[in-house]
Amino acid sequence: MTIDTFHIFLLVMAAIAVIVFAALYFVDAGYGKFYRTSWGPSLDNHLGWFLMEVPVFIAMLLLWWFSDRRADPVRLVFLILFEAHYFHRSFIFPQQLRGHSRMPWSIVAMGALFNTLNAFMQGGWLFYFSPADYYPSSWLVSLPFLAGTALFFAGMYINIQSDGIIRNLRQPGDTAHYLPQGGMFRYVTSANYFGEWLEWTGFAILTWSWAGAVFSLWTFANLCPRAARIYDLYAQEFPEQMEERKPKRFIPFIY
């Protein structure tokens, strides 16, 4: 693949993200709150999350390992940040899930496909297509890296904290529904999604790359419509609490 082909690949991925963004306002991805048997055969969500997330963790490692930039210190820092997220998503998050709900194989397959393509976007840029001198050692004290890293860790913290709040809404045996509270849930009804988008926006800034920007766009396109649907569900189920708190859907104080 040439650099021109890689740029076309990024443009195609960005265009697909826009289409997905529009489609998800009409079709609910059938997992979690929106699980439907109409999505086809399913598997336990613990295994589903693992199979969906682990491909990107492995693919990114392989792209780094076979690159002649493997020892580059700045790119190694990027790798560690990226893999820290996906180590948690692949090996820790699935084990923390309570209960054993179902996840369609079709969702797992689509998620695994996108994650693999994303590994080629991020790993392709960092380890193969970016100019060799694009990230000098001084990059680690540059404004994009410092600002982006701050956003990345803030997003990671919000994402993990919010997942924990959701996970602990119910006690064992409790089947009631609750409106998440605390943390960034004071401002948005899908704080976990906001945290993940903030995290990858930070990664786009700290790498200062179009590949990172396309991933941030994809995260927004995938999660923002779902956050809007969750907001609507909460508005129907908890009208008084929602009216009192007036949270946003996805981005604090904005949307």
NORRAUR-V834393 format. One record per pair of residues at least 12 apart in sequence whose ideal C-beta (glycine too) atoms are under 10 Angstrom apart, sorted by the first residue. I is the first residue (numbers start at 1). J is the second residue. Records with the same first field share a line. If there is no record, write none. Layout:
BEGIN
I = J  J
END
This chain:
BEGIN
1 = 120  124  128  129
2 = 129
3 = 124  125  128  129  130  131
4 = 129
5 = 129
6 = 120  121  124  125  128  129  130  210  211
7 = 129  210  211
9 = 117  120  121  124  129  211  214
10 = 121  124  125  129  209  210  211  213  214  215
11 = 210  214
12 = 117  214
13 = 114  117  118  120  121  211  214  215  217  218
14 = 210  213  214  215  217  218  221
15 = 214
16 = 114  117  214  218  221
17 = 114  214  215  216  217  218  219  220  221  222
18 = 217  218  221
19 = 221
20 = 110  114  217  218  221  222  225
21 = 217  218  220  221  222  223  224  225
22 = 221  225
23 = 221  225
24 = 221  222  223  224  225  226  228  229
25 = 224  225  226  228  229
26 = 225
27 = 225
28 = 225  226  229  230
29 = 104  106  107  110  111  222  223  225  226  229
30 = 42  102  103  104  106  107
31 = 45  48  49  52  101  102  103  104  106  107  108  111  226
32 = 45  101  103  107  166  226  230
33 = 101  177  226  229  230  233
34 = 226  229  230  233
35 = 101  102  103  104  107
36 = 102  104
37 = 102  104
38 = 104
39 = 102  103  104  105  106  107
40 = 104  105  106  107  109
41 = 102  104  105  106
42 = 101  102  103  104  105  106  107  108
43 = 102  103  104  105  107  108
44 = 94  97  99  100  101  102  103
45 = 94  97  99  100  101  102  103  107  108
46 = 93  94  95  96  97  99  100  101  103
47 = 94  100  103  108
48 = 94  97  101  102  103  104  105  107  108  111  112
49 = 89  90  93  94  95  96  97  103  108  111
50 = 89  90  91  93  94  95  108
51 = 90  94  103  105  108  109  111  112
52 = 89  90  94  103  107  108  109  110  111  112  113  114  115
53 = 85  86  87  88  89  90  91  93  94  108  111  112  115
54 = 86  87  89  90  91  94  112  115
55 = 86  90  111  112  113  114  115  116  117  118  119
56 = 82  83  85  86  89  90  111  112  114  115  116  117  118  119  120  122  123
57 = 82  83  85  86  87  88  89  90  91  115  119
58 = 83  86  90  115  116  119
59 = 86  115  116  117  118  119  120  122  123
60 = 78  79  82  83  86  115  116  118  119  120  122  123  126  127
61 = 79  82  83  86  119  123
62 = 119  123
63 = 79  119  120  122  123  124  126  127  128
64 = 76  78  79  82  83  123  126  127
65 = 79  127
66 = 123  127  128
67 = 79  123  124  126  127  128
68 = 127  128  132
69 = 126  127  128  130  132  135
70 = 127
72 = 126  127  132  135  136  137
73 = 135  136  137  139  140
74 = 126  134  135  136  137  138  139  140  142  145  207
75 = 123  125  126  127  130  134  135  139  207
76 = 126
77 = 135  139  140  145  149  206  207
78 = 122  123  125  126  127  135  139  145  203  206  207  209  212
79 = 122  123  126  127
81 = 148  149  152  153  156  199  202  203  206  207
82 = 118  119  122  123  126  152  200  203  207  212  215
84 = 152  153  156
85 = 152  155  156  159  160  196  199  200  203
86 = 115  118  119
88 = 156  159  160  163
89 = 115  159  196
90 = 115
92 = 160
93 = 159  160  163  167
96 = 160  163  164  167
97 = 163  167
98 = 166  167  168  169  170  171  172
99 = 167  170  172  175
111 = 222
114 = 215  218  222
117 = 218
118 = 200  211  214  215  218  219
120 = 211
121 = 209  210  211  212  214  215  218
122 = 200  203  204  207  209  211  212  214  215
123 = 211
124 = 211
125 = 207  209  210  211  212  214
126 = 207  209  211  212
129 = 209  211
130 = 207  208  209  211
134 = 207  208  209
135 = 207  208  209
139 = 206  207  208
140 = 206
142 = 206  208
143 = 205  208
144 = 204  205  206  207  208  209
145 = 205  206  207  208
146 = 205  206
147 = 202  205  206
148 = 201  202  203  204  205  206  207  208  212
149 = 202  203  205  206
150 = 202  205  206
151 = 198  199  200  201  202  203  204  205  206
152 = 198  199  200  201  202  203  204  205  206  207
153 = 198  199  202
154 = 195  198  199  202
155 = 194  195  196  197  198  199  200  201  202  203  219
156 = 195  196  198  199  200  202
157 = 183  184  195  198  199
158 = 183  184  185  188  191  192  193  194  195  196  197  198  199
159 = 184  191  192  193  194  195  196  197  198  199
160 = 192  195  196  199
161 = 182  183  184  185  191  192  195
162 = 180  182  183  184  185  188  190  191  192  193  194  195  196
163 = 191  192  195  196
164 = 182  183  192
165 = 180  181  182  183  184  185  191  192
166 = 178  180  185  190  191  192
168 = 180  182
169 = 181
177 = 233  234  237  238
178 = 237  238  241
179 = 234  237  238  241  242  245  247
180 = 192  230  234  247
181 = 241  245  247
183 = 195
184 = 198  247  252
185 = 245  247
186 = 245  247  252
187 = 245  246  247  248  251  252  253  254
188 = 227  230  231  247  248  249  250  251  252  253  254  255
189 = 227  228  230  231  232  233  234  235  238  242  245  247  248  249  250
190 = 223  224  226  227  228  229  230  231  234  247  248  249  250  251
191 = 227  247  250  252
192 = 223  227
193 = 219  220  222  223  224  226  227  230  249  250  251
194 = 223  224  227  248  249  250  251  252
196 = 219  220  222  223
197 = 216  217  218  219  220  221  222  223  224  227  250  251
198 = 216  219  251
199 = 216  219
200 = 212  213  215  216  217  218  219  220
201 = 213  215  216  217  219  220
202 = 216
203 = 215  216  219
204 = 216  217  219
220 = 250  251
223 = 250
224 = 249  250  251  255
225 = 249  250
226 = 249  250
227 = 248  249  250  251  255
228 = 249  250  255
229 = 249
230 = 249  250
231 = 247  248  249  250  255
232 = 249
234 = 247  249
235 = 247  249
END
